[in-house]
Structure formats: structure tokens, C-alpha cells
Amino acid sequence: MLYTKLGNTGIEVSVLGMGGHEYLPNGKSRGFNENLKRSTTPGEIFEGFGDKNRLEVLKEAYDQGINFFDVTQDSEKEALGRNLKQLPPPHEIYVQTRPEGMVYTYDPFNKKMGELETLRAEAQRILKLIQRETIDFFNIAPMKCAFEHDPEYLEKLGHNIRTLKKEGLIRFACADTFSGEETYLKMIESGYFDVVYINFNFADYQATRKVLKAAKDRNMGVVTREAYMKGQLFHMAKEAQMQDIPALSDAALRWSLAQEGVNMVVYGTGKISHLRGAAKALGSAYTPEDEKLIEEIKKTNLYKEYEAKKTKEFLA
């Protein structure tokens, strides 16, 4: 496993991070695709998370040298906390998670994250779920409307982040949003955040325009997700009549990590063989053969539609 210094955090992380999603038989993520409201409601725990298969995947992650684990919904948080006690890591690990029901569009104008007492209580609640003393990386993900609704919102976030750090509840803060370039730049330029967490792949690449450069200028770490475009990559491969899907998967991972400023790709799977393959893929450099596969995908109609949609969203 390759490791990299994550911006100015002083921490070395594996270039492959482990996502916390667990999966339904159809390949879609559990929780969100079972009952979205429940999965984003604090305290709602679905049955079956963190079972025998997940423990086996966790052990493989340890064996591959992965030291960064991302969990979102409470079912994933609780499962990771329980699993870490059942199967203690053989090396130091770092956990990234988010305040439940407060990020993206789950809370009108993201008001709750702007309230110190509310955010503090949420951090304390999360620590009980993950059974750790501090949240290593706290994912703060407001939407553009939060800043438009409250001109002082960014300063409130900054104050809350500083306070939670001082109190030892969190170590670092991650800037995240689904509102695109403008909101990312606003958060980066504030100086309140340590890491950028972002959807990024060869069809959703507009972060290379300004965001990655801005993060680099401030010595911020950059962690990416959705290398496979939430599975859309494989529909594109079908249209392209591509046979070597593992090679395409590896190319997509390597493309993301090869972009200047990117430190890590977060990857989710329920299969040990897939995790092992992803770790191996990121142990080697992006190649001309990878580029050829990606260029074939770019010729498909599905790619062109997806790329246009993501570009419009990010630059809106």
C-alpha cells in the first residue's frame, strides 16, 4: 500500500480509503436505497450491518494496509464501532464521518451545523456510536443555500469547528458539498477546513479547473469518491461492448489518484476480491493502456450525457 501526507494534517494515509457502505443483492447501497428518510435520521439503525461478511472485508482492509475509513449513516457508524472492537486494527486508523441529518439537503439551510450546541451534541452522539475518543475527520457538507440564507453562516461554521477541535471532539474538518465549485471555493478560502472531500472521476472532473488548485495552494488534503460514478461506469462499459471490466475499474481508480493534488480514493465494496484488486490497482501508475480504455468509454452516449450533467451541476 502506498501512503501520502494528507495536506497539513501531519497524518500519513493510505491512497485507498475504505467506504462504509454495505450493499443489497442488486449492488445498490443499503440504507439509502431501502428507506432514505430512515437512513438519514439520527438513531435509526438497520439490521444486518457489520455482519460476518463485513468483518471479513474489514480484515482484508487491514491486511492491505488501509488506514482511513469513511462511514456515513448511523447504521454504518454503529457497525464500524462494533466491528473495531470485535476485530481491533493492527495499525493506527482514522475515521471520517458526518453529522447525521444535517448535511446536504437533509436539513433546511443546514441550520443545525451552524448551531454550536447542536453540532457539539451530535459529535458526542457519534462518538458513542463509533466507540472512539475523537472524530478524526468531521465531514461538514452544507449547500449553497446555507450561505445565501445566512451571510454569517461560514463564520459560524468556522467558530464551531475551532471549538470542537479545542474540546477534543474532532481532530480535522472536511469541506464537502453537492453545490459545486462556488461553494467548495468559499469553504477552501475560509481557512477553516483541513481536507476537501469530493465526488471526482473522469466524467465528473471539473474540480481540476479551480478547486484542486485552490486546495493545493492552502496545503489541504484532497480525498475523492465515486470513481465508478455510482455504478454508471459499468453501464457505459456495456454500451462500449467492453469485455475487460476489471481493467476498466483499475483504470478509473488510477485516473483519479493520478490527478494533481489528489491524495486518496475512497472505495466501497462488499467483496474481498474486489478490495484486493483495488488495492493492487493503486499500487501502480496510470498507464497508456488505462487511457485507451477511458477514451473508449468517452465515446459512449451514456458517458456524454453523464459528463454534461455533472459539468452543469458543478459549475452552476
JOJO-V228814 format. One record per backbone hydrogen bond with DSSP energy under -1.0 kcal/mol. NH is the residue of the N-H (numbers start at 0). CO is the residue of the C=O. Records with the same first field share a line. If there is no record, write none. Layout:
NH: CO  CO
This chain:
3: 12
5: 10
6: 4
7: 218
8: 5
12: 3
14: 1
16: 264
17: 67
18: 266
19: 69
23: 27
26: 23
29: 21
31: 29
32: 28
33: 30
34: 30
38: 34
39: 35
40: 37
43: 40
54: 50
55: 51
56: 52
57: 53
58: 54
59: 55
60: 56
61: 57
62: 58
63: 59
64: 61
65: 60
68: 93
69: 17
70: 95
76: 72
77: 73
78: 74
79: 75
80: 76
81: 77
82: 78
83: 79
85: 81
86: 82
93: 66
95: 68
96: 136
101: 98
103: 140
105: 102
109: 106
110: 107
113: 110
114: 111
118: 114
119: 115
120: 116
121: 117
122: 118
123: 119
124: 120
125: 121
126: 122
127: 123
128: 124
129: 125
130: 126
131: 126
134: 168
136: 94
137: 171
138: 96
139: 173
145: 142
147: 143
148: 144
149: 145
152: 149
155: 151
156: 152
157: 153
158: 154
159: 155
160: 156
161: 157
162: 158
163: 159
164: 160
165: 161
166: 162
167: 164
168: 163
169: 163
170: 134
171: 135
173: 137
174: 194
175: 139
180: 313
183: 179
184: 180
185: 181
186: 182
187: 183
188: 184
190: 187
193: 172
194: 172
195: 220
196: 174
197: 222
199: 224
200: 203
207: 204
208: 205
211: 206
213: 209
214: 210
215: 211
216: 212
217: 213
218: 215
219: 214
220: 193
222: 195
223: 263
224: 197
228: 225
231: 228
232: 227
233: 230
235: 231
236: 232
237: 233
238: 234
239: 235
240: 237
241: 236
244: 242
247: 243
248: 244
249: 245
250: 246
251: 247
252: 248
253: 249
254: 250
255: 251
256: 252
257: 253
258: 255
261: 258
262: 221
263: 221
264: 14
265: 223
266: 16
274: 270
275: 271
276: 272
277: 273
278: 274
279: 275
280: 276
281: 277
282: 279
283: 280
290: 286
291: 287
292: 288
293: 289
294: 290
295: 291
296: 292
297: 293
299: 296
303: 299
304: 300
305: 301
306: 302
307: 303
308: 304
309: 305
310: 306
311: 307
312: 308
313: 309
314: 310
